[in-house]
Amino acid sequence: MQKLNFYFYFFLTCFCYNQASTQTSEVLLPIYLSQIDTQSIKSHLEFLSHDWLEGRESGEKGQFIAGLYLKSQLQALGYEPIFQDSVHQKSFFQHFTFGKINPRKSFNVAGILKGTELAHEYIVLSAHYDHLGLGKNGVYNGADDNASGTSTLLEIARIFAKLKKEGYPPKRSIIFLFFSAEEKGLLGSEFFTDNPPVNLQNIITNLNVDMVGRVDEKHQKIQEKNYVYIIGSNFISDDLHELNEKINREYVNIALDYSYNSKIDKLRLYYRSDHYNFAKNNIPVIFYFSGLHDDYHQVTDTSDKIMYDKTLKIAQLIFGNAFYLAYNNIILRKKKEMD
Ligand SMILES: [Zn+2]
């Protein structure tokens, strides 16, 4: 009787363990996805787009304050620095200089949540946190562009930190990366991919978020607010495109609009945000975007106009993709030829 019991429990344990390792991610994903909180996104966004930050222009006081805020948030959540400063100390900041005639200093901000068995493979979630600064018409608050993407990622960072704290660390490492000088010509992300702190070939994907808080004219006309433009998802890896579709179908259910998913589109949106610097290095990317509007690059891009319900849906989709790639061993096959 004793022996039988021992074997019985041994087999039961093995069975449960195997079941758990294959099914854990499927079980955890919806539980944690549902914890993404609109109020958290709102409070980050209202801080970042406040007049006090004077439009977060790269190289100016407001951008520095925003960068310090991002660092303090990542640090409080338990993220670790990935850069090295001039005296070879670990740092949350990647400093760079931009501008030939009038050189200015700025910095990217990043933190990492280290993975377990695939710690040297990386899921990179990015958003630019700079904006246009002050102008003769006042403060360019940049609530949608891009306090919305920045705040969305801070909230997703909270959920991944919570997962780890509750005993579910990711297999792959997750990097949250906030770029400066995007508005100056994608300069922060260019500096990052030219001076990467990790091997670029080990970056599994870059999910980039830029302007996800508003509804554009096309969708206002058809009264559809729950949508997101997906750009670049199938250019380097069809597997990434399929994954994004699957996560949306099974867990989120937002309309995926591929109208701008083209390299020859007249607005050239594929080339206009930071993911492009990853894509040009043959890293699979998705650019999440909710479209242009009359307040784009105007002093009227303010926080009172943000539609947090739709931002929440987009946050869930991004979280789902990042989660699936970080908690499973799946490979994103790349296309042989870049076109
Ligand atoms: Zn912009």
py3Dmol code that shows the C-alpha trace and the ligand (Angstrom):
import py3Dmol

protein = """\
ATOM      1  CA  MET A   1       0.000   0.000   0.000  1.00  0.00           C
ATOM      2  CA  GLN A   2       2.722   2.399   0.948  1.00  0.00           C
ATOM      3  CA  LYS A   3       4.657   1.748  -2.280  1.00  0.00           C
ATOM      4  CA  LEU A   4       1.657   2.077  -4.474  1.00  0.00           C
ATOM      5  CA  ASN A   5       0.910   5.393  -2.870  1.00  0.00           C
ATOM      6  CA  PHE A   6       4.432   6.597  -3.500  1.00  0.00           C
ATOM      7  CA  TYR A   7       4.268   5.755  -7.224  1.00  0.00           C
ATOM      8  CA  PHE A   8       0.782   7.131  -7.499  1.00  0.00           C
ATOM      9  CA  TYR A   9       1.864  10.470  -6.061  1.00  0.00           C
ATOM     10  CA  PHE A  10       5.029  10.430  -8.142  1.00  0.00           C
ATOM     11  CA  PHE A  11       3.037  10.054 -11.387  1.00  0.00           C
ATOM     12  CA  LEU A  12       0.463  12.549 -10.244  1.00  0.00           C
ATOM     13  CA  THR A  13       3.189  15.070  -9.527  1.00  0.00           C
ATOM     14  CA  CYS A  14       4.826  14.547 -12.946  1.00  0.00           C
ATOM     15  CA  PHE A  15       1.497  14.810 -14.708  1.00  0.00           C
ATOM     16  CA  CYS A  16       0.517  17.984 -12.912  1.00  0.00           C
ATOM     17  CA  TYR A  17       3.919  19.565 -13.452  1.00  0.00           C
ATOM     18  CA  ASN A  18       3.832  18.914 -17.213  1.00  0.00           C
ATOM     19  CA  GLN A  19       0.290  20.103 -17.465  1.00  0.00           C
ATOM     20  CA  ALA A  20       1.230  23.191 -15.493  1.00  0.00           C
ATOM     21  CA  SER A  21       4.247  24.072 -17.624  1.00  0.00           C
ATOM     22  CA  THR A  22       2.289  23.896 -20.866  1.00  0.00           C
ATOM     23  CA  GLN A  23      -0.889  25.452 -19.595  1.00  0.00           C
ATOM     24  CA  THR A  24       0.312  28.041 -17.094  1.00  0.00           C
ATOM     25  CA  SER A  25       0.569  30.784 -19.665  1.00  0.00           C
ATOM     26  CA  GLU A  26      -2.896  30.082 -21.107  1.00  0.00           C
ATOM     27  CA  VAL A  27      -4.370  30.296 -17.599  1.00  0.00           C
ATOM     28  CA  LEU A  28      -2.425  33.324 -16.411  1.00  0.00           C
ATOM     29  CA  LEU A  29      -2.850  35.495 -19.486  1.00  0.00           C
ATOM     30  CA  PRO A  30      -6.546  36.415 -19.085  1.00  0.00           C
ATOM     31  CA  ILE A  31      -6.240  36.713 -15.298  1.00  0.00           C
ATOM     32  CA  TYR A  32      -3.488  39.320 -15.497  1.00  0.00           C
ATOM     33  CA  LEU A  33      -4.789  40.963 -18.668  1.00  0.00           C
ATOM     34  CA  SER A  34      -7.961  41.827 -16.779  1.00  0.00           C
ATOM     35  CA  GLN A  35      -5.925  43.642 -14.106  1.00  0.00           C
ATOM     36  CA  ILE A  36      -4.717  46.372 -16.468  1.00  0.00           C
ATOM     37  CA  ASP A  37      -6.196  49.496 -14.958  1.00  0.00           C
ATOM     38  CA  THR A  38      -7.525  52.567 -16.745  1.00  0.00           C
ATOM     39  CA  GLN A  39      -7.024  54.790 -13.694  1.00  0.00           C
ATOM     40  CA  SER A  40      -3.302  54.010 -13.585  1.00  0.00           C
ATOM     41  CA  ILE A  41      -2.933  54.887 -17.269  1.00  0.00           C
ATOM     42  CA  LYS A  42      -4.866  58.118 -16.635  1.00  0.00           C
ATOM     43  CA  SER A  43      -2.764  59.241 -13.683  1.00  0.00           C
ATOM     44  CA  HIS A  44       0.532  58.671 -15.552  1.00  0.00           C
ATOM     45  CA  LEU A  45      -0.842  60.454 -18.606  1.00  0.00           C
ATOM     46  CA  GLU A  46      -2.084  63.466 -16.647  1.00  0.00           C
ATOM     47  CA  PHE A  47       1.304  63.890 -15.011  1.00  0.00           C
ATOM     48  CA  LEU A  48       3.297  63.521 -18.228  1.00  0.00           C
ATOM     49  CA  SER A  49       1.088  65.883 -20.239  1.00  0.00           C
ATOM     50  CA  HIS A  50       0.722  68.529 -17.509  1.00  0.00           C
ATOM     51  CA  ASP A  51       1.744  72.107 -18.297  1.00  0.00           C
ATOM     52  CA  TRP A  52       4.473  71.767 -15.649  1.00  0.00           C
ATOM     53  CA  LEU A  53       6.438  69.547 -18.000  1.00  0.00           C
ATOM     54  CA  GLU A  54       6.349  72.245 -20.680  1.00  0.00           C
ATOM     55  CA  GLY A  55       5.794  69.847 -23.555  1.00  0.00           C
ATOM     56  CA  ARG A  56       8.723  67.504 -22.806  1.00  0.00           C
ATOM     57  CA  GLU A  57      10.978  68.829 -25.548  1.00  0.00           C
ATOM     58  CA  SER A  58      14.180  66.825 -25.924  1.00  0.00           C
ATOM     59  CA  GLY A  59      17.062  68.476 -24.142  1.00  0.00           C
ATOM     60  CA  GLU A  60      14.760  70.664 -22.032  1.00  0.00           C
ATOM     61  CA  LYS A  61      13.782  70.569 -18.366  1.00  0.00           C
ATOM     62  CA  GLY A  62      10.370  68.986 -18.995  1.00  0.00           C
ATOM     63  CA  GLN A  63      11.884  66.015 -20.825  1.00  0.00           C
ATOM     64  CA  PHE A  64      14.379  65.527 -17.983  1.00  0.00           C
ATOM     65  CA  ILE A  65      11.586  65.522 -15.404  1.00  0.00           C
ATOM     66  CA  ALA A  66       9.549  63.068 -17.490  1.00  0.00           C
ATOM     67  CA  GLY A  67      12.621  60.825 -17.803  1.00  0.00           C
ATOM     68  CA  LEU A  68      13.224  60.894 -14.047  1.00  0.00           C
ATOM     69  CA  TYR A  69       9.572  60.003 -13.509  1.00  0.00           C
ATOM     70  CA  LEU A  70       9.885  56.981 -15.827  1.00  0.00           C
ATOM     71  CA  LYS A  71      13.030  55.828 -14.062  1.00  0.00           C
ATOM     72  CA  SER A  72      11.430  56.126 -10.628  1.00  0.00           C
ATOM     73  CA  GLN A  73       8.400  54.142 -11.783  1.00  0.00           C
ATOM     74  CA  LEU A  74      10.503  51.334 -13.263  1.00  0.00           C
ATOM     75  CA  GLN A  75      12.772  51.223 -10.233  1.00  0.00           C
ATOM     76  CA  ALA A  76       9.857  51.096  -7.786  1.00  0.00           C
ATOM     77  CA  LEU A  77       8.398  48.171  -9.729  1.00  0.00           C
ATOM     78  CA  GLY A  78      11.659  46.221  -9.396  1.00  0.00           C
ATOM     79  CA  TYR A  79      13.017  46.680 -12.910  1.00  0.00           C
ATOM     80  CA  GLU A  80      16.800  46.740 -13.306  1.00  0.00           C
ATOM     81  CA  PRO A  81      18.946  49.117 -15.364  1.00  0.00           C
ATOM     82  CA  ILE A  82      20.397  47.919 -18.719  1.00  0.00           C
ATOM     83  CA  PHE A  83      22.768  50.726 -19.647  1.00  0.00           C
ATOM     84  CA  GLN A  84      26.236  51.614 -18.360  1.00  0.00           C
ATOM     85  CA  ASP A  85      27.155  55.194 -17.561  1.00  0.00           C
ATOM     86  CA  SER A  86      30.531  56.833 -18.149  1.00  0.00           C
ATOM     87  CA  VAL A  87      32.020  55.281 -15.008  1.00  0.00           C
ATOM     88  CA  HIS A  88      30.666  51.830 -15.915  1.00  0.00           C
ATOM     89  CA  GLN A  89      27.904  51.884 -13.359  1.00  0.00           C
ATOM     90  CA  LYS A  90      24.552  50.386 -14.322  1.00  0.00           C
ATOM     91  CA  SER A  91      22.096  53.089 -15.320  1.00  0.00           C
ATOM     92  CA  PHE A  92      18.445  53.459 -16.329  1.00  0.00           C
ATOM     93  CA  PHE A  93      19.548  56.238 -18.704  1.00  0.00           C
ATOM     94  CA  GLN A  94      21.214  56.074 -22.102  1.00  0.00           C
ATOM     95  CA  HIS A  95      22.665  59.519 -22.682  1.00  0.00           C
ATOM     96  CA  PHE A  96      23.219  60.935 -26.150  1.00  0.00           C
ATOM     97  CA  THR A  97      23.775  64.228 -27.914  1.00  0.00           C
ATOM     98  CA  PHE A  98      21.746  65.394 -30.873  1.00  0.00           C
ATOM     99  CA  GLY A  99      21.747  68.373 -33.235  1.00  0.00           C
ATOM    100  CA  LYS A 100      24.747  69.441 -35.328  1.00  0.00           C
ATOM    101  CA  ILE A 101      24.465  73.225 -35.170  1.00  0.00           C
ATOM    102  CA  ASN A 102      23.260  73.493 -31.599  1.00  0.00           C
ATOM    103  CA  PRO A 103      24.112  70.160 -29.870  1.00  0.00           C
ATOM    104  CA  ARG A 104      21.806  69.220 -27.001  1.00  0.00           C
ATOM    105  CA  LYS A 105      21.897  66.428 -24.458  1.00  0.00           C
ATOM    106  CA  SER A 106      19.093  63.993 -23.921  1.00  0.00           C
ATOM    107  CA  PHE A 107      18.506  60.410 -22.781  1.00  0.00           C
ATOM    108  CA  ASN A 108      16.488  57.260 -23.345  1.00  0.00           C
ATOM    109  CA  VAL A 109      15.140  55.434 -20.286  1.00  0.00           C
ATOM    110  CA  ALA A 110      14.858  51.648 -19.902  1.00  0.00           C
ATOM    111  CA  GLY A 111      14.425  48.901 -17.350  1.00  0.00           C
ATOM    112  CA  ILE A 112      14.547  45.131 -17.623  1.00  0.00           C
ATOM    113  CA  LEU A 113      12.656  42.319 -15.943  1.00  0.00           C
ATOM    114  CA  LYS A 114      15.020  39.409 -16.298  1.00  0.00           C
ATOM    115  CA  GLY A 115      13.761  36.126 -17.689  1.00  0.00           C
ATOM    116  CA  THR A 116      14.532  32.684 -16.347  1.00  0.00           C
ATOM    117  CA  GLU A 117      15.550  30.024 -18.871  1.00  0.00           C
ATOM    118  CA  LEU A 118      15.785  32.380 -21.890  1.00  0.00           C
ATOM    119  CA  ALA A 119      17.156  35.425 -20.065  1.00  0.00           C
ATOM    120  CA  HIS A 120      19.283  36.465 -23.065  1.00  0.00           C
ATOM    121  CA  GLU A 121      16.321  36.762 -25.379  1.00  0.00           C
ATOM    122  CA  TYR A 122      14.389  40.006 -25.161  1.00  0.00           C
ATOM    123  CA  ILE A 123      10.888  41.309 -25.729  1.00  0.00           C
ATOM    124  CA  VAL A 124      11.202  45.081 -26.167  1.00  0.00           C
ATOM    125  CA  LEU A 125       8.188  47.316 -25.547  1.00  0.00           C
ATOM    126  CA  SER A 126       8.799  50.906 -26.527  1.00  0.00           C
ATOM    127  CA  ALA A 127       7.230  54.356 -26.634  1.00  0.00           C
ATOM    128  CA  HIS A 128       8.717  57.809 -27.085  1.00  0.00           C
ATOM    129  CA  TYR A 129       8.202  60.183 -24.179  1.00  0.00           C
ATOM    130  CA  ASP A 130       9.436  63.445 -25.697  1.00  0.00           C
ATOM    131  CA  HIS A 131       7.241  65.979 -27.471  1.00  0.00           C
ATOM    132  CA  LEU A 132       7.415  69.443 -29.031  1.00  0.00           C
ATOM    133  CA  GLY A 133       7.909  71.689 -25.981  1.00  0.00           C
ATOM    134  CA  LEU A 134       6.777  75.304 -25.852  1.00  0.00           C
ATOM    135  CA  GLY A 135       5.685  77.424 -28.792  1.00  0.00           C
ATOM    136  CA  LYS A 136       4.179  80.839 -29.405  1.00  0.00           C
ATOM    137  CA  ASN A 137       0.732  79.301 -28.901  1.00  0.00           C
ATOM    138  CA  GLY A 138       1.620  77.803 -25.545  1.00  0.00           C
ATOM    139  CA  VAL A 139       2.472  74.341 -24.213  1.00  0.00           C
ATOM    140  CA  TYR A 140       2.447  71.379 -26.567  1.00  0.00           C
ATOM    141  CA  ASN A 141       1.187  68.910 -23.952  1.00  0.00           C
ATOM    142  CA  GLY A 142       1.378  65.875 -26.212  1.00  0.00           C
ATOM    143  CA  ALA A 143      -1.258  63.925 -24.302  1.00  0.00           C
ATOM    144  CA  ASP A 144      -1.924  61.578 -27.209  1.00  0.00           C
ATOM    145  CA  ASP A 145       1.554  62.065 -28.751  1.00  0.00           C
ATOM    146  CA  ASN A 146       2.874  60.253 -26.843  1.00  0.00           C
ATOM    147  CA  ALA A 147       1.988  60.438 -23.159  1.00  0.00           C
ATOM    148  CA  SER A 148      -0.672  57.883 -24.171  1.00  0.00           C
ATOM    149  CA  GLY A 149       1.828  55.237 -25.328  1.00  0.00           C
ATOM    150  CA  THR A 150       4.220  55.981 -22.465  1.00  0.00           C
ATOM    151  CA  SER A 151       1.474  55.644 -19.830  1.00  0.00           C
ATOM    152  CA  THR A 152       0.145  52.479 -21.449  1.00  0.00           C
ATOM    153  CA  LEU A 153       3.564  50.863 -21.173  1.00  0.00           C
ATOM    154  CA  LEU A 154       4.028  51.946 -17.551  1.00  0.00           C
ATOM    155  CA  GLU A 155       0.798  50.165 -16.683  1.00  0.00           C
ATOM    156  CA  ILE A 156       1.834  47.022 -18.599  1.00  0.00           C
ATOM    157  CA  ALA A 157       5.180  47.166 -16.747  1.00  0.00           C
ATOM    158  CA  ARG A 158       3.248  47.112 -13.466  1.00  0.00           C
ATOM    159  CA  ILE A 159       1.399  43.947 -14.491  1.00  0.00           C
ATOM    160  CA  PHE A 160       4.582  42.079 -15.493  1.00  0.00           C
ATOM    161  CA  ALA A 161       6.225  43.093 -12.207  1.00  0.00           C
ATOM    162  CA  LYS A 162       3.173  41.803 -10.351  1.00  0.00           C
ATOM    163  CA  LEU A 163       3.339  38.479 -12.189  1.00  0.00           C
ATOM    164  CA  LYS A 164       6.956  38.070 -11.151  1.00  0.00           C
ATOM    165  CA  LYS A 165       6.236  39.051  -7.559  1.00  0.00           C
ATOM    166  CA  GLU A 166       3.432  36.499  -7.405  1.00  0.00           C
ATOM    167  CA  GLY A 167       5.725  33.669  -8.487  1.00  0.00           C
ATOM    168  CA  TYR A 168       5.450  33.792 -12.283  1.00  0.00           C
ATOM    169  CA  PRO A 169       8.640  35.262 -13.749  1.00  0.00           C
ATOM    170  CA  PRO A 170       8.910  35.362 -17.564  1.00  0.00           C
ATOM    171  CA  LYS A 171      11.115  32.903 -19.477  1.00  0.00           C
ATOM    172  CA  ARG A 172      12.415  35.627 -21.767  1.00  0.00           C
ATOM    173  CA  SER A 173      13.534  39.017 -20.476  1.00  0.00           C
ATOM    174  CA  ILE A 174      11.197  41.969 -20.932  1.00  0.00           C
ATOM    175  CA  ILE A 175      12.591  45.451 -21.586  1.00  0.00           C
ATOM    176  CA  PHE A 176      10.531  48.617 -21.240  1.00  0.00           C
ATOM    177  CA  LEU A 177      12.186  51.306 -23.325  1.00  0.00           C
ATOM    178  CA  PHE A 178      11.232  54.983 -23.474  1.00  0.00           C
ATOM    179  CA  PHE A 179      12.808  57.039 -26.244  1.00  0.00           C
ATOM    180  CA  SER A 180      13.641  60.707 -26.331  1.00  0.00           C
ATOM    181  CA  ALA A 181      14.175  62.810 -29.497  1.00  0.00           C
ATOM    182  CA  GLU A 182      11.598  60.906 -31.527  1.00  0.00           C
ATOM    183  CA  GLU A 183      10.100  64.222 -32.564  1.00  0.00           C
ATOM    184  CA  LYS A 184      13.570  65.325 -33.733  1.00  0.00           C
ATOM    185  CA  GLY A 185      13.673  62.447 -36.239  1.00  0.00           C
ATOM    186  CA  LEU A 186      13.605  59.104 -34.350  1.00  0.00           C
ATOM    187  CA  LEU A 187      17.012  60.022 -32.901  1.00  0.00           C
ATOM    188  CA  GLY A 188      16.702  58.264 -29.517  1.00  0.00           C
ATOM    189  CA  SER A 189      15.790  54.937 -31.078  1.00  0.00           C
ATOM    190  CA  GLU A 190      18.454  55.353 -33.743  1.00  0.00           C
ATOM    191  CA  PHE A 191      21.034  55.908 -31.014  1.00  0.00           C
ATOM    192  CA  PHE A 192      19.731  52.851 -29.164  1.00  0.00           C
ATOM    193  CA  THR A 193      19.961  50.497 -32.148  1.00  0.00           C
ATOM    194  CA  ASP A 194      23.383  51.927 -33.083  1.00  0.00           C
ATOM    195  CA  ASN A 195      24.601  51.473 -29.483  1.00  0.00           C
ATOM    196  CA  PRO A 196      22.568  48.556 -28.153  1.00  0.00           C
ATOM    197  CA  PRO A 197      23.145  47.396 -24.569  1.00  0.00           C
ATOM    198  CA  VAL A 198      22.038  43.880 -25.624  1.00  0.00           C
ATOM    199  CA  ASN A 199      22.672  41.927 -28.798  1.00  0.00           C
ATOM    200  CA  LEU A 200      20.125  43.168 -31.352  1.00  0.00           C
ATOM    201  CA  GLN A 201      19.870  39.682 -32.836  1.00  0.00           C
ATOM    202  CA  ASN A 202      18.513  38.472 -29.484  1.00  0.00           C
ATOM    203  CA  ILE A 203      15.595  40.901 -29.575  1.00  0.00           C
ATOM    204  CA  ILE A 204      12.632  38.671 -30.452  1.00  0.00           C
ATOM    205  CA  THR A 205      10.309  41.555 -31.192  1.00  0.00           C
ATOM    206  CA  ASN A 206       9.750  45.272 -30.714  1.00  0.00           C
ATOM    207  CA  LEU A 207       6.196  46.319 -29.901  1.00  0.00           C
ATOM    208  CA  ASN A 208       6.060  50.100 -30.276  1.00  0.00           C
ATOM    209  CA  VAL A 209       3.226  52.312 -29.078  1.00  0.00           C
ATOM    210  CA  ASP A 210       2.765  55.839 -30.380  1.00  0.00           C
ATOM    211  CA  MET A 211      -0.536  57.751 -30.090  1.00  0.00           C
ATOM    212  CA  VAL A 212      -3.172  55.349 -28.796  1.00  0.00           C
ATOM    213  CA  GLY A 213      -5.648  57.647 -27.039  1.00  0.00           C
ATOM    214  CA  ARG A 214      -7.871  59.157 -29.706  1.00  0.00           C
ATOM    215  CA  VAL A 215     -10.309  58.334 -32.499  1.00  0.00           C
ATOM    216  CA  ASP A 216      -9.527  59.573 -36.003  1.00  0.00           C
ATOM    217  CA  GLU A 217     -11.982  61.070 -38.489  1.00  0.00           C
ATOM    218  CA  LYS A 218     -12.500  57.839 -40.430  1.00  0.00           C
ATOM    219  CA  HIS A 219     -13.572  55.961 -37.291  1.00  0.00           C
ATOM    220  CA  GLN A 220     -15.623  58.867 -35.944  1.00  0.00           C
ATOM    221  CA  LYS A 221     -17.684  58.709 -39.148  1.00  0.00           C
ATOM    222  CA  ILE A 222     -18.426  55.017 -38.683  1.00  0.00           C
ATOM    223  CA  GLN A 223     -18.799  55.450 -34.898  1.00  0.00           C
ATOM    224  CA  GLU A 224     -16.210  52.799 -34.143  1.00  0.00           C
ATOM    225  CA  LYS A 225     -13.929  53.760 -31.265  1.00  0.00           C
ATOM    226  CA  ASN A 226     -12.577  50.318 -30.406  1.00  0.00           C
ATOM    227  CA  TYR A 227      -9.982  49.898 -33.108  1.00  0.00           C
ATOM    228  CA  VAL A 228      -6.230  50.128 -33.546  1.00  0.00           C
ATOM    229  CA  TYR A 229      -4.060  50.495 -36.617  1.00  0.00           C
ATOM    230  CA  ILE A 230      -1.598  47.638 -36.907  1.00  0.00           C
ATOM    231  CA  ILE A 231       1.472  48.572 -38.900  1.00  0.00           C
ATOM    232  CA  GLY A 232       4.394  46.356 -39.925  1.00  0.00           C
ATOM    233  CA  SER A 233       3.197  43.156 -38.234  1.00  0.00           C
ATOM    234  CA  ASN A 234       3.733  40.910 -41.276  1.00  0.00           C
ATOM    235  CA  PHE A 235       6.694  42.651 -42.901  1.00  0.00           C
ATOM    236  CA  ILE A 236       9.413  40.604 -41.186  1.00  0.00           C
ATOM    237  CA  SER A 237       7.568  37.696 -39.555  1.00  0.00           C
ATOM    238  CA  ASP A 238       4.164  36.272 -40.467  1.00  0.00           C
ATOM    239  CA  ASP A 239       4.237  34.452 -37.131  1.00  0.00           C
ATOM    240  CA  LEU A 240       4.129  37.777 -35.266  1.00  0.00           C
ATOM    241  CA  HIS A 241       1.199  38.905 -37.387  1.00  0.00           C
ATOM    242  CA  GLU A 242      -0.653  35.645 -36.660  1.00  0.00           C
ATOM    243  CA  LEU A 243       0.084  35.886 -32.948  1.00  0.00           C
ATOM    244  CA  ASN A 244      -1.322  39.421 -32.754  1.00  0.00           C
ATOM    245  CA  GLU A 245      -4.465  38.225 -34.555  1.00  0.00           C
ATOM    246  CA  LYS A 246      -4.815  35.221 -32.230  1.00  0.00           C
ATOM    247  CA  ILE A 247      -4.375  37.240 -29.025  1.00  0.00           C
ATOM    248  CA  ASN A 248      -6.923  39.747 -30.231  1.00  0.00           C
ATOM    249  CA  ARG A 249      -9.428  37.073 -31.247  1.00  0.00           C
ATOM    250  CA  GLU A 250      -9.132  35.087 -28.009  1.00  0.00           C
ATOM    251  CA  TYR A 251      -8.658  37.756 -25.353  1.00  0.00           C
ATOM    252  CA  VAL A 252      -9.345  41.324 -26.532  1.00  0.00           C
ATOM    253  CA  ASN A 253     -11.645  41.696 -29.539  1.00  0.00           C
ATOM    254  CA  ILE A 254     -10.789  45.134 -30.877  1.00  0.00           C
ATOM    255  CA  ALA A 255     -10.984  45.983 -34.597  1.00  0.00           C
ATOM    256  CA  LEU A 256      -7.549  45.640 -36.207  1.00  0.00           C
ATOM    257  CA  ASP A 257      -7.245  48.153 -39.018  1.00  0.00           C
ATOM    258  CA  TYR A 258      -4.527  47.443 -41.609  1.00  0.00           C
ATOM    259  CA  SER A 259      -5.145  50.528 -43.772  1.00  0.00           C
ATOM    260  CA  TYR A 260      -1.670  51.914 -43.078  1.00  0.00           C
ATOM    261  CA  ASN A 261       0.100  48.569 -43.140  1.00  0.00           C
ATOM    262  CA  SER A 262       2.033  49.409 -46.252  1.00  0.00           C
ATOM    263  CA  LYS A 263       5.515  50.559 -47.175  1.00  0.00           C
ATOM    264  CA  ILE A 264       4.152  52.691 -50.007  1.00  0.00           C
ATOM    265  CA  ASP A 265       1.264  54.356 -48.167  1.00  0.00           C
ATOM    266  CA  LYS A 266       1.352  58.098 -48.801  1.00  0.00           C
ATOM    267  CA  LEU A 267       1.506  58.939 -45.086  1.00  0.00           C
ATOM    268  CA  ARG A 268       4.525  56.578 -44.739  1.00  0.00           C
ATOM    269  CA  LEU A 269       3.567  55.783 -41.124  1.00  0.00           C
ATOM    270  CA  TYR A 270       5.723  52.640 -41.115  1.00  0.00           C
ATOM    271  CA  TYR A 271       8.774  54.909 -41.282  1.00  0.00           C
ATOM    272  CA  ARG A 272       7.529  57.505 -38.791  1.00  0.00           C
ATOM    273  CA  SER A 273       7.976  56.032 -35.346  1.00  0.00           C
ATOM    274  CA  ASP A 274      10.715  54.301 -33.379  1.00  0.00           C
ATOM    275  CA  HIS A 275       9.925  50.708 -34.358  1.00  0.00           C
ATOM    276  CA  TYR A 276      11.447  51.492 -37.755  1.00  0.00           C
ATOM    277  CA  ASN A 277      14.957  51.513 -36.296  1.00  0.00           C
ATOM    278  CA  PHE A 278      14.342  47.931 -35.114  1.00  0.00           C
ATOM    279  CA  ALA A 279      12.713  46.853 -38.387  1.00  0.00           C
ATOM    280  CA  LYS A 280      15.662  48.096 -40.420  1.00  0.00           C
ATOM    281  CA  ASN A 281      17.771  45.696 -38.320  1.00  0.00           C
ATOM    282  CA  ASN A 282      15.457  42.822 -39.346  1.00  0.00           C
ATOM    283  CA  ILE A 283      13.738  42.636 -35.940  1.00  0.00           C
ATOM    284  CA  PRO A 284      10.000  41.810 -36.179  1.00  0.00           C
ATOM    285  CA  VAL A 285       7.931  44.829 -35.098  1.00  0.00           C
ATOM    286  CA  ILE A 286       4.392  45.951 -34.557  1.00  0.00           C
ATOM    287  CA  PHE A 287       3.511  49.614 -34.451  1.00  0.00           C
ATOM    288  CA  TYR A 288       0.262  50.247 -32.494  1.00  0.00           C
ATOM    289  CA  PHE A 289      -1.380  53.535 -33.422  1.00  0.00           C
ATOM    290  CA  SER A 290      -4.877  54.988 -33.278  1.00  0.00           C
ATOM    291  CA  GLY A 291      -4.570  57.564 -36.033  1.00  0.00           C
ATOM    292  CA  LEU A 292      -4.086  61.252 -36.781  1.00  0.00           C
ATOM    293  CA  HIS A 293      -6.547  63.964 -35.718  1.00  0.00           C
ATOM    294  CA  ASP A 294      -6.961  67.745 -35.747  1.00  0.00           C
ATOM    295  CA  ASP A 295      -5.029  68.129 -32.467  1.00  0.00           C
ATOM    296  CA  TYR A 296      -1.980  66.247 -33.801  1.00  0.00           C
ATOM    297  CA  HIS A 297       1.107  68.418 -33.135  1.00  0.00           C
ATOM    298  CA  GLN A 298      -1.098  71.233 -31.815  1.00  0.00           C
ATOM    299  CA  VAL A 299      -1.307  72.807 -28.342  1.00  0.00           C
ATOM    300  CA  THR A 300      -4.805  71.294 -28.194  1.00  0.00           C
ATOM    301  CA  ASP A 301      -3.478  67.702 -27.785  1.00  0.00           C
ATOM    302  CA  THR A 302      -4.564  67.665 -24.132  1.00  0.00           C
ATOM    303  CA  SER A 303      -5.427  64.977 -21.591  1.00  0.00           C
ATOM    304  CA  ASP A 304      -9.152  65.809 -21.352  1.00  0.00           C
ATOM    305  CA  LYS A 305      -9.605  64.413 -24.888  1.00  0.00           C
ATOM    306  CA  ILE A 306      -8.065  60.994 -24.231  1.00  0.00           C
ATOM    307  CA  MET A 307     -10.433  58.035 -24.559  1.00  0.00           C
ATOM    308  CA  TYR A 308      -9.121  55.718 -21.869  1.00  0.00           C
ATOM    309  CA  ASP A 309     -11.486  52.848 -22.658  1.00  0.00           C
ATOM    310  CA  LYS A 310      -9.964  52.370 -26.064  1.00  0.00           C
ATOM    311  CA  THR A 311      -6.433  52.826 -24.723  1.00  0.00           C
ATOM    312  CA  LEU A 312      -7.195  50.051 -22.238  1.00  0.00           C
ATOM    313  CA  LYS A 313      -8.144  47.637 -25.050  1.00  0.00           C
ATOM    314  CA  ILE A 314      -4.925  48.434 -26.906  1.00  0.00           C
ATOM    315  CA  ALA A 315      -2.958  47.939 -23.669  1.00  0.00           C
ATOM    316  CA  GLN A 316      -4.562  44.502 -23.290  1.00  0.00           C
ATOM    317  CA  LEU A 317      -3.580  43.530 -26.832  1.00  0.00           C
ATOM    318  CA  ILE A 318       0.024  44.637 -26.358  1.00  0.00           C
ATOM    319  CA  PHE A 319       0.234  42.909 -22.984  1.00  0.00           C
ATOM    320  CA  GLY A 320      -1.190  39.690 -24.473  1.00  0.00           C
ATOM    321  CA  ASN A 321       1.417  39.575 -27.233  1.00  0.00           C
ATOM    322  CA  ALA A 322       4.310  40.414 -24.923  1.00  0.00           C
ATOM    323  CA  PHE A 323       3.105  37.903 -22.367  1.00  0.00           C
ATOM    324  CA  TYR A 324       2.759  35.099 -24.903  1.00  0.00           C
ATOM    325  CA  LEU A 325       6.256  35.682 -26.268  1.00  0.00           C
ATOM    326  CA  ALA A 326       7.848  36.087 -22.847  1.00  0.00           C
ATOM    327  CA  TYR A 327       6.225  33.083 -21.173  1.00  0.00           C
ATOM    328  CA  ASN A 328       6.561  30.574 -24.024  1.00  0.00           C
ATOM    329  CA  ASN A 329       9.487  29.251 -26.051  1.00  0.00           C
ATOM    330  CA  ILE A 330       7.837  29.925 -29.390  1.00  0.00           C
ATOM    331  CA  ILE A 331      10.054  31.132 -32.213  1.00  0.00           C
ATOM    332  CA  LEU A 332       8.998  33.910 -34.566  1.00  0.00           C
ATOM    333  CA  ARG A 333      10.218  32.715 -37.941  1.00  0.00           C
ATOM    334  CA  LYS A 334      11.526  35.531 -40.119  1.00  0.00           C
ATOM    335  CA  LYS A 335      10.988  35.828 -43.828  1.00  0.00           C
ATOM    336  CA  LYS A 336      14.102  34.961 -45.855  1.00  0.00           C
ATOM    337  CA  GLU A 337      14.309  38.137 -47.853  1.00  0.00           C
ATOM    338  CA  MET A 338      13.594  41.645 -46.660  1.00  0.00           C
ATOM    339  CA  ASP A 339      11.640  43.497 -49.331  1.00  0.00           C
TER     340      ASP A 339
END
"""
ligand_1 = """\
1
ZN
Zn 4.675 63.477 -32.706
"""
view = py3Dmol.view(width=600, height=400)
view.addModel(protein, "pdb")
view.setStyle({"model": 0}, {"cartoon": {"style": "trace"}})
view.addModel(ligand_1, "xyz")
view.setStyle({"model": 1}, {"stick": {}})
view.zoomTo()
view.show()
